[in-house]
Amino acid sequence: MSRQKKSSVRQILFSTLFSLPQVQSIDDIKKSWQKLSDREKQVARLAAQRMKDAEIAQQLFLSQKTVGHHLSNILRKLEIDSRHDIKYVVQLVDDSPSPPK
């Protein structure tokens, strides 16, 4: 995946949050979100709450290594660079209630 494409996703998120003209449709971000498995969506929601890998692992009864693997897949599928950006994607596309901590 090209750095330019990741940058484009970040621009979309930024422009959406700050009401700037969008570079690309939010539909693309929503389509990317739909590519995530149910478990990846769970991990993304928890990561968006700034939970650490160990906390996510404990909450979902997974190993930290598995959580790391899911996070890598999430970043790749959403075409973003950092888990910090996951929070913005979740805010844009996820309408399910947050799981309790």
Summary of the structure (lengths in Angstrom):
residues: 101
radius of gyration: 13.4
end to end distance: 33.5
largest distance: 41.5
contacts: 278
relative contact order: 0.19
helix: 68%
strand: 0%
